[in-house]
Amino acid sequence: MQKKTLDGVTLETILSQLVDQYGWEDLAARIQIRCFISDPSIKSSLKFLRKTPWARQKVEQLFLEC
């Protein structure tokens, strides 16, 4: 089994794949940040994740694990 890496993968791609796989509700349960819980959208989540390194790290880690 090949291990995933973040090389060449944009944050938007990561987030889109996680939303497709888990849906917003399950994603919010796994990573409890407001942009996933309250009126979630790709655009608002990207804005938050780009400004918040600890949240982005959690999203990237979940992407690598799934």
PQR file with spaces between the fields and no chain letter, atoms N, CA, C, O and H, PARSE charges and radii, in Angstrom:
ATOM       1  N    MET     1       0.836   -1.184    0.000 -0.4000 1.5000
ATOM       2  CA   MET     1       0.000    0.000    0.000 -0.0000 2.0000
ATOM       3  C    MET     1       0.882    1.248    0.000  0.5500 1.7000
ATOM       4  O    MET     1       1.809    1.364    0.801 -0.5500 1.4000
ATOM       5  N    GLN     2       0.587    2.163   -0.892 -0.4000 1.5000
ATOM       6  CA   GLN     2       1.390    3.376   -1.021 -0.0000 2.0000
ATOM       7  C    GLN     2       0.929    4.432   -0.024  0.5500 1.7000
ATOM       8  O    GLN     2      -0.267    4.679    0.129 -0.5500 1.4000
ATOM       9  H    GLN     2      -0.166    2.069   -1.543  0.4000 1.0000
ATOM      10  N    LYS     3       1.884    5.042    0.641 -0.4000 1.5000
ATOM      11  CA   LYS     3       1.576    6.065    1.634 -0.0000 2.0000
ATOM      12  C    LYS     3       1.307    7.402    0.945  0.5500 1.7000
ATOM      13  O    LYS     3       2.021    7.790    0.021 -0.5500 1.4000
ATOM      14  H    LYS     3       2.856    4.841    0.516  0.4000 1.0000
ATOM      15  N    LYS     4       0.260    8.106    1.410 -0.4000 1.5000
ATOM      16  CA   LYS     4      -0.067    9.420    0.855 -0.0000 2.0000
ATOM      17  C    LYS     4       0.961   10.447    1.309  0.5500 1.7000
ATOM      18  O    LYS     4       1.528   10.346    2.397 -0.5500 1.4000
ATOM      19  H    LYS     4      -0.320    7.790    2.161  0.4000 1.0000
ATOM      20  N    THR     5       1.189   11.437    0.450 -0.4000 1.5000
ATOM      21  CA   THR     5       2.016   12.576    0.819 -0.0000 2.0000
ATOM      22  C    THR     5       1.267   13.846    0.447  0.5500 1.7000
ATOM      23  O    THR     5       0.263   13.808   -0.264 -0.5500 1.4000
ATOM      24  H    THR     5       0.729   11.519   -0.434  0.4000 1.0000
ATOM      25  N    LEU     6       1.767   14.959    0.934 -0.4000 1.5000
ATOM      26  CA   LEU     6       1.155   16.250    0.633 -0.0000 2.0000
ATOM      27  C    LEU     6       1.825   16.940   -0.550  0.5500 1.7000
ATOM      28  O    LEU     6       1.438   18.045   -0.928 -0.5500 1.4000
ATOM      29  H    LEU     6       2.582   14.990    1.512  0.4000 1.0000
ATOM      30  N    ASP     7       2.828   16.291   -1.133 -0.4000 1.5000
ATOM      31  CA   ASP     7       3.570   16.884   -2.242 -0.0000 2.0000
ATOM      32  C    ASP     7       2.654   17.176   -3.425  0.5500 1.7000
ATOM      33  O    ASP     7       2.050   16.265   -3.991 -0.5500 1.4000
ATOM      34  H    ASP     7       3.143   15.393   -0.826  0.4000 1.0000
ATOM      35  N    GLY     8       2.554   18.446   -3.791 -0.4000 1.5000
ATOM      36  CA   GLY     8       1.786   18.854   -4.946 -0.0000 2.0000
ATOM      37  C    GLY     8       0.281   18.855   -4.762  0.5500 1.7000
ATOM      38  O    GLY     8      -0.458   19.080   -5.720 -0.5500 1.4000
ATOM      39  H    GLY     8       3.045   19.186   -3.331  0.4000 1.0000
ATOM      40  N    VAL     9      -0.187   18.606   -3.543 -0.4000 1.5000
ATOM      41  CA   VAL     9      -1.626   18.574   -3.275 -0.0000 2.0000
ATOM      42  C    VAL     9      -2.024   19.893   -2.613  0.5500 1.7000
ATOM      43  O    VAL     9      -1.475   20.268   -1.577 -0.5500 1.4000
ATOM      44  H    VAL     9       0.414   18.423   -2.765  0.4000 1.0000
ATOM      45  N    THR    10      -2.978   20.586   -3.216 -0.4000 1.5000
ATOM      46  CA   THR    10      -3.395   21.877   -2.666 -0.0000 2.0000
ATOM      47  C    THR    10      -4.323   21.670   -1.474  0.5500 1.7000
ATOM      48  O    THR    10      -4.949   20.621   -1.326 -0.5500 1.4000
ATOM      49  H    THR    10      -3.424   20.282   -4.057  0.4000 1.0000
ATOM      50  N    LEU    11      -4.395   22.682   -0.641 -0.4000 1.5000
ATOM      51  CA   LEU    11      -5.294   22.638    0.503 -0.0000 2.0000
ATOM      52  C    LEU    11      -6.741   22.472    0.042  0.5500 1.7000
ATOM      53  O    LEU    11      -7.519   21.770    0.688 -0.5500 1.4000
ATOM      54  H    LEU    11      -3.886   23.534   -0.761  0.4000 1.0000
ATOM      55  N    GLU    12      -7.102   23.105   -1.055 -0.4000 1.5000
ATOM      56  CA   GLU    12      -8.461   22.978   -1.581 -0.0000 2.0000
ATOM      57  C    GLU    12      -8.758   21.533   -1.987  0.5500 1.7000
ATOM      58  O    GLU    12      -9.855   21.035   -1.735 -0.5500 1.4000
ATOM      59  H    GLU    12      -6.470   23.675   -1.580  0.4000 1.0000
ATOM      60  N    THR    13      -7.811   20.871   -2.600 -0.4000 1.5000
ATOM      61  CA   THR    13      -7.978   19.470   -2.984 -0.0000 2.0000
ATOM      62  C    THR    13      -8.129   18.591   -1.753  0.5500 1.7000
ATOM      63  O    THR    13      -8.993   17.715   -1.708 -0.5500 1.4000
ATOM      64  H    THR    13      -6.920   21.275   -2.805  0.4000 1.0000
ATOM      65  N    ILE    14      -7.290   18.826   -0.758 -0.4000 1.5000
ATOM      66  CA   ILE    14      -7.355   18.055    0.488 -0.0000 2.0000
ATOM      67  C    ILE    14      -8.732   18.202    1.123  0.5500 1.7000
ATOM      68  O    ILE    14      -9.377   17.211    1.468 -0.5500 1.4000
ATOM      69  H    ILE    14      -6.588   19.537   -0.793  0.4000 1.0000
ATOM      70  N    LEU    15      -9.173   19.442    1.272 -0.4000 1.5000
ATOM      71  CA   LEU    15     -10.458   19.713    1.910 -0.0000 2.0000
ATOM      72  C    LEU    15     -11.608   19.118    1.103  0.5500 1.7000
ATOM      73  O    LEU    15     -12.520   18.522    1.677 -0.5500 1.4000
ATOM      74  H    LEU    15      -8.649   20.247    0.992  0.4000 1.0000
ATOM      75  N    SER    16     -11.576   19.268   -0.190 -0.4000 1.5000
ATOM      76  CA   SER    16     -12.636   18.725   -1.044 -0.0000 2.0000
ATOM      77  C    SER    16     -12.729   17.207   -0.926  0.5500 1.7000
ATOM      78  O    SER    16     -13.825   16.651   -0.857 -0.5500 1.4000
ATOM      79  H    SER    16     -10.835   19.753   -0.656  0.4000 1.0000
ATOM      80  N    GLN    17     -11.592   16.549   -0.902 -0.4000 1.5000
ATOM      81  CA   GLN    17     -11.589   15.089   -0.781 -0.0000 2.0000
ATOM      82  C    GLN    17     -12.116   14.648    0.576  0.5500 1.7000
ATOM      83  O    GLN    17     -12.844   13.659    0.669 -0.5500 1.4000
ATOM      84  H    GLN    17     -10.702   17.001   -0.958  0.4000 1.0000
ATOM      85  N    LEU    18     -11.751   15.375    1.633 -0.4000 1.5000
ATOM      86  CA   LEU    18     -12.250   15.029    2.966 -0.0000 2.0000
ATOM      87  C    LEU    18     -13.756   15.236    3.065  0.5500 1.7000
ATOM      88  O    LEU    18     -14.457   14.416    3.657 -0.5500 1.4000
ATOM      89  H    LEU    18     -11.160   16.178    1.558  0.4000 1.0000
ATOM      90  N    VAL    19     -14.252   16.313    2.496 -0.4000 1.5000
ATOM      91  CA   VAL    19     -15.696   16.566    2.511 -0.0000 2.0000
ATOM      92  C    VAL    19     -16.424   15.495    1.697  0.5500 1.7000
ATOM      93  O    VAL    19     -17.482   15.022    2.111 -0.5500 1.4000
ATOM      94  H    VAL    19     -13.683   16.979    2.015  0.4000 1.0000
ATOM      95  N    ASP    20     -15.878   15.111    0.560 -0.4000 1.5000
ATOM      96  CA   ASP    20     -16.482   14.048   -0.249 -0.0000 2.0000
ATOM      97  C    ASP    20     -16.509   12.725    0.515  0.5500 1.7000
ATOM      98  O    ASP    20     -17.482   11.974    0.439 -0.5500 1.4000
ATOM      99  H    ASP    20     -15.018   15.495    0.223  0.4000 1.0000
ATOM     100  N    GLN    21     -15.440   12.449    1.244 -0.4000 1.5000
ATOM     101  CA   GLN    21     -15.331   11.173    1.951 -0.0000 2.0000
ATOM     102  C    GLN    21     -16.179   11.138    3.218  0.5500 1.7000
ATOM     103  O    GLN    21     -16.866   10.150    3.478 -0.5500 1.4000
ATOM     104  H    GLN    21     -14.650   13.059    1.305  0.4000 1.0000
ATOM     105  N    TYR    22     -16.135   12.217    4.013 -0.4000 1.5000
ATOM     106  CA   TYR    22     -16.782   12.207    5.325 -0.0000 2.0000
ATOM     107  C    TYR    22     -18.075   13.016    5.389  0.5500 1.7000
ATOM     108  O    TYR    22     -18.949   12.715    6.202 -0.5500 1.4000
ATOM     109  H    TYR    22     -15.577   13.020    3.802  0.4000 1.0000
ATOM     110  N    GLY    23     -18.208   14.029    4.551 -0.4000 1.5000
ATOM     111  CA   GLY    23     -19.310   14.963    4.686 -0.0000 2.0000
ATOM     112  C    GLY    23     -18.974   15.974    5.776  0.5500 1.7000
ATOM     113  O    GLY    23     -18.106   15.725    6.613 -0.5500 1.4000
ATOM     114  H    GLY    23     -17.498   14.274    3.890  0.4000 1.0000
ATOM     115  N    TRP    24     -19.660   17.114    5.767 -0.4000 1.5000
ATOM     116  CA   TRP    24     -19.338   18.175    6.733 -0.0000 2.0000
ATOM     117  C    TRP    24     -19.586   17.738    8.173  0.5500 1.7000
ATOM     118  O    TRP    24     -18.795   18.052    9.062 -0.5500 1.4000
ATOM     119  H    TRP    24     -20.365   17.317    5.088  0.4000 1.0000
ATOM     120  N    GLU    25     -20.679   17.017    8.408 -0.4000 1.5000
ATOM     121  CA   GLU    25     -21.036   16.638    9.777 -0.0000 2.0000
ATOM     122  C    GLU    25     -19.990   15.724   10.408  0.5500 1.7000
ATOM     123  O    GLU    25     -19.564   15.953   11.540 -0.5500 1.4000
ATOM     124  H    GLU    25     -21.323   16.762    7.686  0.4000 1.0000
ATOM     125  N    ASP    26     -19.580   14.699    9.683 -0.4000 1.5000
ATOM     126  CA   ASP    26     -18.571   13.772   10.206 -0.0000 2.0000
ATOM     127  C    ASP    26     -17.204   14.451   10.299  0.5500 1.7000
ATOM     128  O    ASP    26     -16.439   14.197   11.230 -0.5500 1.4000
ATOM     129  H    ASP    26     -19.926   14.514    8.763  0.4000 1.0000
ATOM     130  N    LEU    27     -16.906   15.305    9.339 -0.4000 1.5000
ATOM     131  CA   LEU    27     -15.643   16.041    9.381 -0.0000 2.0000
ATOM     132  C    LEU    27     -15.587   16.940   10.615  0.5500 1.7000
ATOM     133  O    LEU    27     -14.549   17.045   11.269 -0.5500 1.4000
ATOM     134  H    LEU    27     -17.527   15.511    8.583  0.4000 1.0000
ATOM     135  N    ALA    28     -16.710   17.585   10.927 -0.4000 1.5000
ATOM     136  CA   ALA    28     -16.791   18.443   12.124 -0.0000 2.0000
ATOM     137  C    ALA    28     -16.650   17.624   13.397  0.5500 1.7000
ATOM     138  O    ALA    28     -16.107   18.110   14.389 -0.5500 1.4000
ATOM     139  H    ALA    28     -17.553   17.500   10.395  0.4000 1.0000
ATOM     140  N    ALA    29     -17.133   16.383   13.381 -0.4000 1.5000
ATOM     141  CA   ALA    29     -16.989   15.518   14.553 -0.0000 2.0000
ATOM     142  C    ALA    29     -15.526   15.089   14.738  0.5500 1.7000
ATOM     143  O    ALA    29     -15.060   14.923   15.865 -0.5500 1.4000
ATOM     144  H    ALA    29     -17.574   15.988   12.575  0.4000 1.0000
ATOM     145  N    ARG    30     -14.820   14.914   13.638 -0.4000 1.5000
ATOM     146  CA   ARG    30     -13.423   14.489   13.700 -0.0000 2.0000
ATOM     147  C    ARG    30     -12.480   15.648   14.034  0.5500 1.7000
ATOM     148  O    ARG    30     -11.521   15.484   14.788 -0.5500 1.4000
ATOM     149  H    ARG    30     -15.199   15.049   12.723  0.4000 1.0000
ATOM     150  N    ILE    31     -12.766   16.816   13.465 -0.4000 1.5000
ATOM     151  CA   ILE    31     -11.957   18.014   13.704 -0.0000 2.0000
ATOM     152  C    ILE    31     -12.920   19.114   14.123  0.5500 1.7000
ATOM     153  O    ILE    31     -13.619   19.683   13.285 -0.5500 1.4000
ATOM     154  H    ILE    31     -13.545   16.949   12.852  0.4000 1.0000
ATOM     155  N    GLN    32     -12.958   19.406   15.383 -0.4000 1.5000
ATOM     156  CA   GLN    32     -13.965   20.330   15.909 -0.0000 2.0000
ATOM     157  C    GLN    32     -13.511   21.782   15.793  0.5500 1.7000
ATOM     158  O    GLN    32     -12.963   22.369   16.725 -0.5500 1.4000
ATOM     159  H    GLN    32     -12.390   18.944   16.064  0.4000 1.0000
ATOM     160  N    ILE    33     -13.764   22.333   14.609 -0.4000 1.5000
ATOM     161  CA   ILE    33     -13.513   23.748   14.381 -0.0000 2.0000
ATOM     162  C    ILE    33     -14.786   24.357   13.795  0.5500 1.7000
ATOM     163  O    ILE    33     -15.502   23.710   13.032 -0.5500 1.4000
ATOM     164  H    ILE    33     -14.210   21.855   13.852  0.4000 1.0000
ATOM     165  N    ARG    34     -15.048   25.582   14.156 -0.4000 1.5000
ATOM     166  CA   ARG    34     -16.316   26.229   13.827 -0.0000 2.0000
ATOM     167  C    ARG    34     -16.621   26.271   12.335  0.5500 1.7000
ATOM     168  O    ARG    34     -17.781   26.150   11.940 -0.5500 1.4000
ATOM     169  H    ARG    34     -14.465   26.108   14.776  0.4000 1.0000
ATOM     170  N    CYS    35     -15.601   26.441   11.501 -0.4000 1.5000
ATOM     171  CA   CYS    35     -15.868   26.540   10.064 -0.0000 2.0000
ATOM     172  C    CYS    35     -16.411   25.231    9.489  0.5500 1.7000
ATOM     173  O    CYS    35     -16.963   25.232    8.389 -0.5500 1.4000
ATOM     174  H    CYS    35     -14.658   26.540   11.822  0.4000 1.0000
ATOM     175  N    PHE    36     -16.268   24.119   10.207 -0.4000 1.5000
ATOM     176  CA   PHE    36     -16.846   22.849    9.782 -0.0000 2.0000
ATOM     177  C    PHE    36     -18.222   22.620   10.412  0.5500 1.7000
ATOM     178  O    PHE    36     -19.015   21.824    9.910 -0.5500 1.4000
ATOM     179  H    PHE    36     -15.819   24.118   11.101  0.4000 1.0000
ATOM     180  N    ILE    37     -18.496   23.316   11.504 -0.4000 1.5000
ATOM     181  CA   ILE    37     -19.722   23.093   12.269 -0.0000 2.0000
ATOM     182  C    ILE    37     -20.840   24.048   11.869  0.5500 1.7000
ATOM     183  O    ILE    37     -21.976   23.626   11.650 -0.5500 1.4000
ATOM     184  H    ILE    37     -17.851   23.962   11.912  0.4000 1.0000
ATOM     185  N    SER    38     -20.518   25.325   11.775 -0.4000 1.5000
ATOM     186  CA   SER    38     -21.524   26.358   11.549 -0.0000 2.0000
ATOM     187  C    SER    38     -21.492   26.860   10.104  0.5500 1.7000
ATOM     188  O    SER    38     -20.551   27.544    9.702 -0.5500 1.4000
ATOM     189  H    SER    38     -19.595   25.668   11.953  0.4000 1.0000
ATOM     190  N    ASP    39     -22.519   26.521    9.328 -0.4000 1.5000
ATOM     191  CA   ASP    39     -22.652   26.954    7.939 -0.0000 2.0000
ATOM     192  C    ASP    39     -21.369   26.703    7.127  0.5500 1.7000
ATOM     193  O    ASP    39     -20.784   27.644    6.592 -0.5500 1.4000
ATOM     194  H    ASP    39     -23.283   25.965    9.654  0.4000 1.0000
ATOM     195  N    PRO    40     -20.938   25.450    7.036 -0.5600 1.5000
ATOM     196  CA   PRO    40     -19.664   25.143    6.382  0.2800 2.0000
ATOM     197  C    PRO    40     -19.698   25.335    4.872  0.5500 1.7000
ATOM     198  O    PRO    40     -20.714   25.098    4.218 -0.5500 1.4000
ATOM     199  N    SER    41     -18.570   25.769    4.342 -0.4000 1.5000
ATOM     200  CA   SER    41     -18.373   25.832    2.893 -0.0000 2.0000
ATOM     201  C    SER    41     -16.879   25.690    2.623  0.5500 1.7000
ATOM     202  O    SER    41     -16.052   25.939    3.500 -0.5500 1.4000
ATOM     203  H    SER    41     -17.745   25.962    4.874  0.4000 1.0000
ATOM     204  N    ILE    42     -16.551   25.297    1.426 -0.4000 1.5000
ATOM     205  CA   ILE    42     -15.142   25.152    1.050 -0.0000 2.0000
ATOM     206  C    ILE    42     -14.455   26.512    1.161  0.5500 1.7000
ATOM     207  O    ILE    42     -13.367   26.614    1.727 -0.5500 1.4000
ATOM     208  H    ILE    42     -17.223   25.095    0.714  0.4000 1.0000
ATOM     209  N    LYS    43     -15.083   27.548    0.625 -0.4000 1.5000
ATOM     210  CA   LYS    43     -14.469   28.880    0.600 -0.0000 2.0000
ATOM     211  C    LYS    43     -14.170   29.400    2.012  0.5500 1.7000
ATOM     212  O    LYS    43     -13.054   29.844    2.279 -0.5500 1.4000
ATOM     213  H    LYS    43     -15.967   27.465    0.165  0.4000 1.0000
ATOM     214  N    SER    44     -15.144   29.350    2.908 -0.4000 1.5000
ATOM     215  CA   SER    44     -14.921   29.873    4.263 -0.0000 2.0000
ATOM     216  C    SER    44     -13.920   29.017    5.026  0.5500 1.7000
ATOM     217  O    SER    44     -13.119   29.537    5.803 -0.5500 1.4000
ATOM     218  H    SER    44     -16.051   28.989    2.692  0.4000 1.0000
ATOM     219  N    SER    45     -13.964   27.713    4.807 -0.4000 1.5000
ATOM     220  CA   SER    45     -13.022   26.827    5.484 -0.0000 2.0000
ATOM     221  C    SER    45     -11.596   27.059    5.003  0.5500 1.7000
ATOM     222  O    SER    45     -10.665   27.066    5.808 -0.5500 1.4000
ATOM     223  H    SER    45     -14.615   27.291    4.176  0.4000 1.0000
ATOM     224  N    LEU    46     -11.417   27.249    3.702 -0.4000 1.5000
ATOM     225  CA   LEU    46     -10.080   27.529    3.172 -0.0000 2.0000
ATOM     226  C    LEU    46      -9.522   28.822    3.757  0.5500 1.7000
ATOM     227  O    LEU    46      -8.347   28.894    4.118 -0.5500 1.4000
ATOM     228  H    LEU    46     -12.173   27.243    3.048  0.4000 1.0000
ATOM     229  N    LYS    47     -10.362   29.826    3.846 -0.4000 1.5000
ATOM     230  CA   LYS    47      -9.925   31.115    4.403 -0.0000 2.0000
ATOM     231  C    LYS    47      -9.429   30.929    5.837  0.5500 1.7000
ATOM     232  O    LYS    47      -8.375   31.445    6.207 -0.5500 1.4000
ATOM     233  H    LYS    47     -11.316   29.767    3.553  0.4000 1.0000
ATOM     234  N    PHE    48     -10.194   30.192    6.637 -0.4000 1.5000
ATOM     235  CA   PHE    48      -9.811   29.947    8.023 -0.0000 2.0000
ATOM     236  C    PHE    48      -8.542   29.094    8.107  0.5500 1.7000
ATOM     237  O    PHE    48      -7.618   29.423    8.852 -0.5500 1.4000
ATOM     238  H    PHE    48     -11.051   29.773    6.337  0.4000 1.0000
ATOM     239  N    LEU    49      -8.498   28.016    7.355 -0.4000 1.5000
ATOM     240  CA   LEU    49      -7.358   27.089    7.433 -0.0000 2.0000
ATOM     241  C    LEU    49      -6.057   27.743    6.973  0.5500 1.7000
ATOM     242  O    LEU    49      -4.988   27.419    7.491 -0.5500 1.4000
ATOM     243  H    LEU    49      -9.248   27.749    6.750  0.4000 1.0000
ATOM     244  N    ARG    50      -6.134   28.647    6.020 -0.4000 1.5000
ATOM     245  CA   ARG    50      -4.921   29.328    5.545 -0.0000 2.0000
ATOM     246  C    ARG    50      -4.360   30.279    6.603  0.5500 1.7000
ATOM     247  O    ARG    50      -3.163   30.567    6.604 -0.5500 1.4000
ATOM     248  H    ARG    50      -7.002   28.910    5.600  0.4000 1.0000
ATOM     249  N    LYS    51      -5.210   30.764    7.495 -0.4000 1.5000
ATOM     250  CA   LYS    51      -4.769   31.693    8.551 -0.0000 2.0000
ATOM     251  C    LYS    51      -4.460   30.990    9.869  0.5500 1.7000
ATOM     252  O    LYS    51      -3.926   31.613   10.788 -0.5500 1.4000
ATOM     253  H    LYS    51      -6.183   30.531    7.494  0.4000 1.0000
ATOM     254  N    THR    52      -4.788   29.696    9.977 -0.4000 1.5000
ATOM     255  CA   THR    52      -4.714   29.010   11.257 -0.0000 2.0000
ATOM     256  C    THR    52      -3.889   27.724   11.121  0.5500 1.7000
ATOM     257  O    THR    52      -4.427   26.669   10.787 -0.5500 1.4000
ATOM     258  H    THR    52      -5.221   29.190    9.231  0.4000 1.0000
ATOM     259  N    PRO    53      -2.583   27.821   11.380 -0.5600 1.5000
ATOM     260  CA   PRO    53      -1.699   26.671   11.156  0.2800 2.0000
ATOM     261  C    PRO    53      -2.086   25.402   11.933  0.5500 1.7000
ATOM     262  O    PRO    53      -1.983   24.302   11.390 -0.5500 1.4000
ATOM     263  N    TRP    54      -2.524   25.532   13.177 -0.4000 1.5000
ATOM     264  CA   TRP    54      -2.859   24.323   13.948 -0.0000 2.0000
ATOM     265  C    TRP    54      -4.051   23.593   13.340  0.5500 1.7000
ATOM     266  O    TRP    54      -4.089   22.362   13.346 -0.5500 1.4000
ATOM     267  H    TRP    54      -2.607   26.425   13.618  0.4000 1.0000
ATOM     268  N    ALA    55      -5.025   24.334   12.815 -0.4000 1.5000
ATOM     269  CA   ALA    55      -6.197   23.704   12.198 -0.0000 2.0000
ATOM     270  C    ALA    55      -5.812   23.061   10.866  0.5500 1.7000
ATOM     271  O    ALA    55      -6.248   21.954   10.551 -0.5500 1.4000
ATOM     272  H    ALA    55      -4.994   25.333   12.810  0.4000 1.0000
ATOM     273  N    ARG    56      -5.001   23.757   10.101 -0.4000 1.5000
ATOM     274  CA   ARG    56      -4.547   23.200    8.822 -0.0000 2.0000
ATOM     275  C    ARG    56      -3.776   21.910    9.056  0.5500 1.7000
ATOM     276  O    ARG    56      -3.931   20.953    8.298 -0.5500 1.4000
ATOM     277  H    ARG    56      -4.647   24.657   10.357  0.4000 1.0000
ATOM     278  N    GLN    57      -2.959   21.869   10.079 -0.4000 1.5000
ATOM     279  CA   GLN    57      -2.188   20.675   10.391 -0.0000 2.0000
ATOM     280  C    GLN    57      -3.112   19.489   10.704  0.5500 1.7000
ATOM     281  O    GLN    57      -2.837   18.363   10.287 -0.5500 1.4000
ATOM     282  H    GLN    57      -2.832   22.646   10.696  0.4000 1.0000
ATOM     283  N    LYS    58      -4.193   19.736   11.427 -0.4000 1.5000
ATOM     284  CA   LYS    58      -5.147   18.668   11.737 -0.0000 2.0000
ATOM     285  C    LYS    58      -5.822   18.148   10.472  0.5500 1.7000
ATOM     286  O    LYS    58      -6.016   16.942   10.320 -0.5500 1.4000
ATOM     287  H    LYS    58      -4.416   20.650   11.766  0.4000 1.0000
ATOM     288  N    VAL    59      -6.179   19.050    9.570 -0.4000 1.5000
ATOM     289  CA   VAL    59      -6.812   18.661    8.307 -0.0000 2.0000
ATOM     290  C    VAL    59      -5.833   17.850    7.457  0.5500 1.7000
ATOM     291  O    VAL    59      -6.202   16.817    6.899 -0.5500 1.4000
ATOM     292  H    VAL    59      -6.021   20.030    9.693  0.4000 1.0000
ATOM     293  N    GLU    60      -4.611   18.307    7.362 -0.4000 1.5000
ATOM     294  CA   GLU    60      -3.601   17.588    6.583 -0.0000 2.0000
ATOM     295  C    GLU    60      -3.328   16.215    7.180  0.5500 1.7000
ATOM     296  O    GLU    60      -3.153   15.248    6.439 -0.5500 1.4000
ATOM     297  H    GLU    60      -4.311   19.146    7.816  0.4000 1.0000
ATOM     298  N    GLN    61      -3.289   16.110    8.502 -0.4000 1.5000
ATOM     299  CA   GLN    61      -3.043   14.832    9.165 -0.0000 2.0000
ATOM     300  C    GLN    61      -4.180   13.848    8.877  0.5500 1.7000
ATOM     301  O    GLN    61      -3.937   12.676    8.590 -0.5500 1.4000
ATOM     302  H    GLN    61      -3.431   16.896    9.104  0.4000 1.0000
ATOM     303  N    LEU    62      -5.415   14.329    8.955 -0.4000 1.5000
ATOM     304  CA   LEU    62      -6.554   13.460    8.654 -0.0000 2.0000
ATOM     305  C    LEU    62      -6.501   12.983    7.207  0.5500 1.7000
ATOM     306  O    LEU    62      -6.796   11.821    6.927 -0.5500 1.4000
ATOM     307  H    LEU    62      -5.613   15.281    9.188  0.4000 1.0000
ATOM     308  N    PHE    63      -6.131   13.862    6.291 -0.4000 1.5000
ATOM     309  CA   PHE    63      -5.995   13.499    4.873 -0.0000 2.0000
ATOM     310  C    PHE    63      -4.961   12.388    4.705  0.5500 1.7000
ATOM     311  O    PHE    63      -5.183   11.437    3.957 -0.5500 1.4000
ATOM     312  H    PHE    63      -5.891   14.806    6.518  0.4000 1.0000
ATOM     313  N    LEU    64      -3.841   12.510    5.398 -0.4000 1.5000
ATOM     314  CA   LEU    64      -2.783   11.510    5.278 -0.0000 2.0000
ATOM     315  C    LEU    64      -3.204   10.164    5.869  0.5500 1.7000
ATOM     316  O    LEU    64      -2.756    9.117    5.403 -0.5500 1.4000
ATOM     317  H    LEU    64      -3.661   13.283    6.006  0.4000 1.0000
ATOM     318  N    GLU    65      -4.052   10.186    6.881 -0.4000 1.5000
ATOM     319  CA   GLU    65      -4.483    8.966    7.551 -0.0000 2.0000
ATOM     320  C    GLU    65      -5.582    8.219    6.806  0.5500 1.7000
ATOM     321  O    GLU    65      -5.737    7.011    6.985 -0.5500 1.4000
ATOM     322  H    GLU    65      -4.415   11.037    7.260  0.4000 1.0000
ATOM     323  N    CYS    66      -6.344    8.921    5.975 -0.4000 1.5000
ATOM     324  CA   CYS    66      -7.483    8.247    5.326 -0.0000 2.0000
ATOM     325  C    CYS    66      -7.094    7.630    3.997  0.5500 1.7000
ATOM     326  O    CYS    66      -7.933    7.028    3.326 -0.5500 1.4000
ATOM     327  H    CYS    66      -6.218    9.903    5.830  0.4000 1.0000
